[in-house]
Amino acid sequence: MRKNFVVVGSLILTAIFVAFGIFLPDKMGEVSSYILYTFIGDYFGWFYMLVALFFVVACFYVAFSKYGKIRLGKDSDKPEFSTFTWIAMLYSSGLAISLFFWGVAEPVLMYLEPPYGEGGTKESAELAMQYTHFHWGFHSWGTYAIIGLIMAYFQYRKNTPPLINHTLEPILGKKAFGSIGKFINILAIFAVISGITTSLGLGVNQIGAGFEYEYGIPNNTTNNIILIVVLTVIFIASASTGIQRGIKWLSNINIIIALSIMIAIFFLGPTKNILEIIVTSTGDYINNFIGMSFHLEPFLNDYSWQAGWDFFYWGWAISFGVFVGLFIARISKGRTIRGFILGAMIIPTIATMIWYSTIGGSALFNIINFENAELATQILENMNTALFYFLELFPTSEILIFMTFISLIIFFVTSADSTVYVLGMYSEESTEPSNKSKIMWGFVIAGVAIALLLTGGLTPLQTVSAVAGLPFSIVMILMCISFFKSLRKEAVVLSAEKEVASTENNKEKERKI
């Protein structure tokens, strides 16, 4: 009954927002935009900045502290997946679609409208790359990683069900399983559905617009529905095979395709300049990391730019991180805390910076050095086709574009795969959910995506996801407090056990003497 309550409650909450998006999409957009740009922007922007940095600091601290050697599971457990497959699955859990969508668009948009200074200059180009790394670097991956780490620790070290409320037991006690815990679980499922629906919706928009742009296939309502239905059948079939087959192999294949696209652009594009962009933007990011992390405008009192970028990203990362973190936790049994942070935050941050420096940096180089104003115009007019216009600038563009379509489709499938797996885990309180549960959630996600995509409520829901990060950030802070409390308690127990073992060894030596 308790499980049904959480599932039904989350579905009702989702239905309310979907109905809002279908029947009153403009009003939903107005309300969500007001909350993000005015309420959060004016009153809680400082909180978003601090909490996002806190998660990064927490990750680094726990990784390189005495707790870093603790294994996520029994001391004898070994990782279930190879490091390459593990990282490939991290990217395939919904993030890679965003990297394709924003790979060209974000650096160019911030080049035209930087956080400060004049737009359309070489200085604003460097600033655009710096802030792109800021948005997709340690802050975002740190948010995903801390949720995943805490969930994995309690699941595999403390043998709890894969539910967020169980991670709060050390500080809330039995209240973690009462109405507070149920509300948190309902909010978590809603965060997963809203976050992944907007991500998948962006993916369908880009695929559909790309088909029309490249092959003349109309990007209309009928074709969008057909595309979603076909992809839904594929990802449900894939999810039914389990993590060890469908998700694992598709993730491995797709990460190779994505890397091939990036490497091709690196060698076919301005290679020397891309290397310089990687070095310069990395230096700018590291050198200005603290300043960007604390940057606000208290005297100007205008947070419209930060609300649309910084605050939006931190809120969305927290909301979307619920899903990503739960999935990362599922595939991380047997890894040490230090190894987990290295693979779930540090390596992905470096890889993402190289991706944006190669894709976005090449786009900026074309605009500035070849005076390709049309590329900037394409991005301003239709971000869905910006990537395909950009790829047409390269030799063998037909092959690159075809590979991009394949990668986008596979990323859509793996994102939905991992989502229904996570929702199945959460609703069944099991790390191995049944196919019946995965199929049910697959239809829910597809239905929500179709409804909002066709009524214009998708973008407002994305803003709602970012706004939902505010209350859930409180939950995450409590999770961190609970996690460190449990770690300290475990350290005391381990220390006592070592002392007992040492004493027994000494006694054994004395007996032998």
C-alpha positions in Angstrom: 0.0 0.0 0.0 2.9 2.4 0.8 4.4 1.7 -2.6 1.1 2.4 -4.3 0.6 5.6 -2.4 3.9 7.0 -3.7 3.4 5.9 -7.3 -0.2 7.2 -7.4 0.8 10.4 -5.6 3.6 11.1 -8.1 1.3 10.3 -11.1 -1.3 12.7 -9.8 1.3 15.4 -9.3 2.6 14.8 -12.8 -1.0 14.8 -14.2 -1.7 18.2 -12.7 1.4 19.8 -14.3 0.7 18.1 -17.6 -2.9 19.3 -17.6 -1.6 22.8 -16.7 0.8 22.6 -19.6 -1.8 21.3 -22.1 -4.7 23.6 -21.3 -2.8 26.7 -20.0 0.7 26.5 -21.5 1.1 30.3 -21.7 0.0 30.7 -18.0 2.3 27.9 -17.0 5.1 29.6 -18.7 4.3 32.9 -17.1 4.1 31.4 -13.6 7.3 29.3 -13.9 9.2 32.2 -15.5 8.1 34.5 -12.7 9.3 32.1 -10.1 12.6 31.5 -11.8 13.5 35.1 -13.0 11.8 37.1 -10.2 11.3 35.1 -7.1 14.5 32.9 -7.3 16.5 35.5 -9.3 15.9 38.3 -6.8 15.7 36.4 -3.5 17.3 32.9 -3.8 20.0 33.3 -6.4 22.6 33.5 -3.7 21.3 30.2 -2.3 21.5 28.4 -5.7 25.1 29.6 -6.1 26.2 28.5 -2.6 24.4 25.1 -2.7 25.9 24.2 -6.1 29.4 25.0 -4.9 28.7 23.1 -1.6 28.0 19.9 -3.6 31.3 20.3 -5.4 33.3 20.8 -2.2 31.5 17.9 -0.6 32.5 15.6 -3.4 36.2 16.7 -3.3 36.3 16.4 0.4 34.9 12.9 0.7 36.9 11.7 -2.2 40.3 12.7 -0.8 39.5 12.3 2.9 40.0 9.1 5.0 36.6 8.0 3.8 37.8 7.8 0.2 38.8 4.1 0.5 35.4 3.0 1.7 33.8 0.7 -0.8 30.2 1.1 -2.0 29.2 -2.4 -0.9 31.0 -5.1 0.9 34.8 -4.8 1.2 35.1 -7.8 -1.1 32.7 -6.4 -3.8 34.2 -5.6 -7.2 32.7 -3.2 -9.8 30.0 -4.7 -11.9 31.0 -2.8 -15.1 34.4 -1.8 -16.6 35.3 1.9 -16.2 34.8 2.7 -19.9 31.3 1.1 -19.9 30.5 2.8 -16.6 31.3 6.3 -17.9 29.6 5.6 -21.2 26.4 4.7 -19.2 26.8 7.9 -17.2 26.6 10.0 -20.3 23.9 7.9 -21.8 21.5 8.5 -18.9 20.0 11.6 -20.5 23.0 14.0 -20.5 24.4 13.4 -24.0 21.2 14.7 -25.7 21.8 18.0 -24.0 25.4 18.0 -25.1 24.4 17.7 -28.7 21.6 20.3 -28.4 23.7 22.9 -26.6 27.1 22.0 -28.1 27.0 24.7 -30.7 24.2 26.8 -29.4 25.3 27.7 -25.9 28.8 29.1 -26.6 27.5 31.2 -29.5 24.5 32.5 -27.5 26.8 33.7 -24.7 29.2 35.1 -27.2 26.4 37.3 -28.6 25.1 38.1 -25.1 27.8 37.6 -22.4 27.3 37.9 -18.7 29.0 41.3 -18.8 30.9 43.4 -21.3 30.1 43.8 -25.0 28.9 40.9 -27.1 30.2 39.8 -30.4 33.9 40.4 -29.6 36.9 38.1 -29.2 36.8 38.8 -25.4 33.1 37.7 -25.2 34.1 34.5 -27.1 36.6 33.6 -24.5 34.1 34.5 -21.8 31.5 32.3 -23.5 33.8 29.3 -23.4 34.7 30.0 -19.8 31.0 30.1 -18.7 30.1 27.1 -20.8 32.6 25.1 -18.9 31.2 26.6 -15.7 27.7 25.4 -16.5 28.7 21.9 -17.6 31.7 21.3 -15.4 32.2 20.5 -11.7 29.0 22.2 -10.5 26.7 20.1 -12.7 28.6 16.8 -12.4 29.1 17.4 -8.7 25.4 17.6 -8.2 24.8 14.4 -10.0 27.7 12.7 -8.3 26.8 13.6 -4.7 23.2 12.2 -5.1 24.6 9.1 -6.8 27.3 8.6 -4.1 24.9 8.9 -1.2 22.3 6.6 -2.8 25.0 4.0 -3.7 26.5 4.2 -0.2 23.1 3.5 1.6 22.0 0.9 -1.0 25.1 -1.2 -1.1 26.9 -0.3 2.2 23.8 -0.1 4.5 21.5 -2.5 2.5 18.6 0.0 2.2 16.1 0.1 -0.7 16.9 2.5 -3.5 14.7 5.3 -2.1 15.8 8.8 -1.1 13.9 8.8 2.2 16.0 5.9 3.5 19.1 8.0 3.2 17.6 10.4 5.8 17.1 7.9 8.5 20.3 8.8 10.4 19.0 12.3 11.0 15.2 11.9 10.8 14.8 8.5 12.4 11.3 7.0 11.9 10.0 10.3 10.5 12.0 9.4 7.3 9.4 6.7 6.7 6.3 8.7 7.5 4.5 11.5 5.6 7.7 13.5 5.2 9.5 10.5 3.5 6.5 9.8 1.3 6.3 13.4 0.1 10.1 13.3 -0.7 9.6 10.1 -2.7 6.7 11.6 -4.6 8.7 14.8 -5.3 11.6 12.6 -6.5 9.5 10.7 -9.0 8.0 13.9 -10.3 11.5 15.4 -10.6 12.6 12.4 -12.7 9.6 12.5 -15.0 9.7 16.3 -15.6 13.5 16.3 -16.0 13.7 13.5 -18.5 10.5 14.5 -20.4 12.0 17.9 -21.2 15.3 16.3 -22.1 13.7 13.8 -24.4 11.4 16.4 -25.8 14.4 18.5 -26.8 15.8 15.4 -28.4 12.7 14.7 -30.5 12.5 18.4 -31.5 16.1 18.3 -32.7 15.7 14.9 -34.5 12.5 16.0 -36.2 13.9 19.4 -37.2 17.0 17.8 -38.4 15.1 15.3 -40.6 13.2 18.3 -42.2 16.4 20.4 -42.6 18.5 17.6 -44.1 16.0 15.3 -45.9 12.9 17.3 -46.3 10.7 15.1 -44.0 8.1 17.5 -42.6 8.6 18.3 -39.0 4.8 18.2 -38.2 2.6 16.8 -35.5 2.0 13.5 -37.2 5.6 12.8 -37.8 6.6 13.8 -34.3 4.0 11.4 -32.8 5.3 8.6 -35.1 8.8 9.3 -34.1 8.0 9.2 -30.3 5.9 6.0 -30.7 8.7 4.2 -32.7 11.4 5.3 -30.2 9.2 4.3 -27.3 8.8 0.8 -28.7 12.5 0.5 -29.1 13.5 1.8 -25.7 10.9 -0.4 -23.9 12.2 -3.4 -25.8 15.7 -2.4 -24.8 14.9 -1.8 -21.2 13.2 -5.2 -21.0 16.6 -6.8 -21.7 18.1 -5.3 -18.5 21.1 -3.1 -17.8 23.7 -5.8 -18.7 22.4 -6.1 -22.3 20.4 -3.3 -23.8 21.6 -0.2 -21.9 25.2 -1.4 -21.6 25.8 -2.3 -25.2 23.9 0.7 -26.7 25.9 3.0 -24.3 29.2 1.5 -25.4 28.3 1.8 -29.1 27.0 5.3 -28.8 29.9 6.8 -26.9 32.2 5.5 -29.6 30.0 7.2 -32.3 30.0 10.5 -30.3 33.7 10.4 -29.8 34.2 9.7 -33.5 32.1 12.8 -34.4 34.2 14.9 -32.0 37.5 13.6 -33.3 36.4 14.1 -36.9 35.5 17.8 -36.2 38.8 18.1 -34.3 40.9 17.0 -37.3 38.7 18.4 -40.1 38.3 21.8 -38.4 40.8 24.3 -37.2 42.9 21.7 -35.2 45.5 24.1 -33.9 43.0 26.7 -32.8 40.9 24.0 -31.1 43.9 23.0 -29.1 44.5 26.6 -28.2 40.8 27.0 -27.2 41.0 23.9 -25.0 44.1 25.2 -23.2 42.9 28.8 -22.9 39.3 28.0 -21.9 40.5 25.5 -19.3 42.9 28.0 -17.8 40.1 30.7 -17.7 37.7 28.2 -16.1 40.2 27.2 -13.4 41.5 30.7 -12.8 38.0 32.2 -12.4 36.3 29.2 -10.8 35.9 30.8 -7.4 34.9 34.2 -8.8 32.2 32.6 -11.0 31.0 30.4 -8.2 30.3 33.4 -5.9 29.4 36.0 -8.6 26.2 38.0 -8.1 25.1 41.5 -8.9 24.2 43.1 -5.5 24.6 46.7 -6.7 23.2 46.3 -10.1 20.3 44.2 -8.8 19.6 42.7 -12.2 19.7 39.0 -12.4 18.0 38.4 -15.7 21.1 36.9 -17.3 22.1 34.7 -14.3 18.5 33.6 -13.8 18.4 32.4 -17.4 21.8 30.7 -17.2 23.4 30.1 -13.8 20.3 29.8 -11.6 18.5 27.8 -14.3 21.3 25.3 -14.6 21.8 24.7 -10.9 18.1 24.2 -10.3 17.8 21.9 -13.3 20.9 20.0 -12.3 19.4 19.3 -8.9 16.1 18.3 -10.3 17.6 16.2 -13.2 20.2 14.9 -10.8 17.7 12.9 -8.9 17.3 10.7 -11.9 20.9 10.7 -13.0 22.1 10.1 -9.4 19.7 7.2 -8.9 20.9 5.5 -12.1 24.6 6.2 -11.3 24.1 4.6 -7.9 22.5 1.5 -9.6 25.6 0.8 -11.7 28.3 1.7 -9.1 28.3 -1.2 -6.7 31.8 -2.2 -5.8 33.6 1.0 -6.5 35.4 3.0 -3.8 34.1 6.5 -2.8 37.3 8.0 -4.3 37.0 6.0 -7.5 33.3 7.0 -7.8 34.0 10.7 -7.5 36.9 10.4 -10.0 34.7 8.6 -12.5 31.4 10.4 -11.9 32.6 14.0 -11.5 36.2 14.7 -12.5 36.6 12.6 -15.6 33.2 13.6 -17.1 34.0 17.3 -16.4 37.2 17.1 -18.3 35.6 15.1 -21.2 32.7 17.6 -21.4 35.1 20.6 -21.5 36.9 19.0 -24.4 33.6 18.3 -26.2 32.5 22.0 -25.9 35.9 23.3 -26.8 35.9 21.2 -29.9 32.3 21.7 -31.0 31.4 25.1 -29.6 35.0 26.4 -30.1 34.9 25.5 -33.8 31.6 27.3 -34.2 32.9 30.4 -32.6 36.1 30.3 -34.7 34.0 30.1 -37.8 31.9 33.1 -36.8 34.8 35.3 -35.7 37.6 34.4 -38.2 35.5 33.4 -41.3 32.8 36.1 -40.5 30.2 33.4 -40.8 27.3 35.5 -39.5 24.8 33.0 -40.9 25.8 30.4 -38.3 24.9 32.8 -35.5 21.7 33.7 -37.3 20.7 30.0 -37.6 21.2 29.6 -33.9 19.1 32.6 -33.0 16.4 31.5 -35.4 16.2 27.8 -34.7 18.5 26.1 -32.2 17.2 22.7 -33.3 18.9 22.9 -36.7 22.0 24.8 -35.6 24.1 21.7 -35.1 23.3 20.4 -38.6 24.1 23.7 -40.3 27.4 23.7 -38.4 28.2 20.2 -39.5 27.6 21.2 -43.1 30.7 23.4 -42.9 32.9 20.3 -42.8 34.1 17.9 -45.5 32.2 14.6 -45.5 29.4 16.5 -43.7 26.9 13.9 -45.0 28.6 11.2 -43.0 28.9 13.4 -39.9 25.2 14.3 -40.0 24.2 10.7 -40.5 26.3 9.6 -37.5 24.8 12.5 -35.5 21.2 11.2 -36.2 22.2 7.7 -35.2 23.8 9.0 -32.0 20.8 11.2 -31.1 18.4 8.3 -31.6 20.5 5.9 -29.5 20.9 8.5 -26.8 17.2 9.0 -26.8 16.7 5.2 -26.3 19.4 4.9 -23.6 18.0 8.0 -21.8 14.5 6.5 -21.7 15.9 3.1 -20.9 17.7 4.3 -17.8 14.7 6.4 -16.8 12.1 3.6 -16.8 14.7 1.5 -15.0 15.1 4.1 -12.3 11.3 4.7 -12.0 10.8 0.9 -11.8 13.4 0.7 -9.0 11.8 3.5 -7.1 8.2 2.2 -7.4 9.1 -1.4 -6.6 11.9 -0.6 -4.1 14.2 -3.0 -5.9 17.4 -2.6 -7.9 15.9 -5.2 -10.4 12.5 -3.9 -11.3 10.1 -6.0 -13.3 9.4 -5.6 -17.0 5.8 -4.8 -16.2 6.9 -1.8 -14.2 9.3 -0.6 -16.9 6.7 -0.9 -19.6 4.2 1.1 -17.5 6.6 3.9 -16.9 7.7 3.9 -20.5 4.1 4.6 -21.6 3.8 7.4 -18.9 6.9 9.1 -20.2 5.9 8.8 -23.8 2.4 10.1 -23.1 3.7 13.1 -21.1 6.2 13.9 -23.9 3.6 13.7 -26.6 1.1 15.8 -24.7 3.5 18.6 -23.8 5.4 18.5 -27.1 2.3 19.0 -29.1 0.7 21.7 -26.9 3.7 23.9 -26.3 4.0 23.1 -22.7 7.5 21.5 -22.9 9.5 24.6 -22.4 7.5 25.8 -19.4 7.9 22.3 -17.9 11.7 22.6 -18.2 11.5 25.9 -16.3 9.3 24.1 -13.7 12.1 21.5 -13.4 14.6 24.2 -12.6 12.3 25.7 -10.1 11.7 22.3 -8.5 15.4 22.3 -7.7 14.8 24.9 -4.9 12.8 22.6 -2.5 14.8 19.5 -3.5 18.1 21.3 -2.7 17.0 21.3 0.9 16.5 17.5 0.7 20.0 17.1 -0.8 21.5 19.1 2.0 19.8 16.9 4.5 21.1 13.9 2.5 24.6 15.2 2.8 24.3 15.8 6.5 22.9 12.3 7.0 25.6 10.8 4.8 28.5 12.4 6.7 26.9 11.4 10.0 26.8 7.8 8.8 30.4 8.0 7.6 31.6 9.2 10.9 29.8 6.5 12.7 31.2 3.9 10.4 34.7 5.3 10.8 34.4 4.8 14.6 33.2 1.2 14.2 36.0 0.5 11.7 38.6 2.0 13.9 37.4 -0.1 16.9 37.4 -3.2 14.8 41.0 -2.5 13.7 42.0 -1.9 17.3 40.5 -5.3 18.3 42.1 -7.1 15.4 45.5 -5.5 16.3 45.1 -6.5 19.9 44.3 -10.1 19.0 47.2 -10.2 16.6 49.6 -9.0 19.4 48.2 -11.6 21.8 48.7 -14.3 19.1 52.3 -13.2 18.7 52.9 -13.3 22.4 51.5 -16.8 22.6 53.8 -18.0 19.9 56.7 -16.4 21.7 
